[in-house]
């Protein structure tokens, strides 16, 4: 499954909000430097969909706030 994600880094608490059919807004409690926000994003998405972290991939937008994520 492919989803579109709008990421908010440095949030006080992590959260996931569905804002469209395949679009989510994810607040990440990690800074965007050194890939920490992307790593935390993968953890949050994996937890939300109840899949292992190894099944979540960032397909596009690695350095952008708008990302396309694949969840197996």
Secondary structure in CASP SS format (residue, H / E / C, confidence):
PFRMAT SS
TARGET T0000
AUTHOR 0000-0000-0000
METHOD secondary structure of the structure
MODEL  1
X C 1.00
X E 1.00
X E 1.00
X E 1.00
X E 1.00
X E 1.00
X E 1.00
X E 1.00
X C 1.00
X C 1.00
X C 1.00
X C 1.00
X C 1.00
X C 1.00
X E 1.00
X E 1.00
X E 1.00
X E 1.00
X C 1.00
X C 1.00
X C 1.00
X C 1.00
X E 1.00
X E 1.00
X E 1.00
X E 1.00
X E 1.00
X C 1.00
X C 1.00
X C 1.00
X C 1.00
X C 1.00
X H 1.00
X H 1.00
X H 1.00
X H 1.00
X H 1.00
X H 1.00
X H 1.00
X H 1.00
X H 1.00
X H 1.00
X H 1.00
X H 1.00
X H 1.00
X H 1.00
X H 1.00
X H 1.00
X H 1.00
X C 1.00
X C 1.00
X C 1.00
X H 1.00
X H 1.00
X H 1.00
X E 1.00
X E 1.00
X E 1.00
X E 1.00
X E 1.00
X C 1.00
X C 1.00
X C 1.00
X C 1.00
X C 1.00
X E 1.00
X E 1.00
X E 1.00
X E 1.00
X E 1.00
X E 1.00
X C 1.00
END
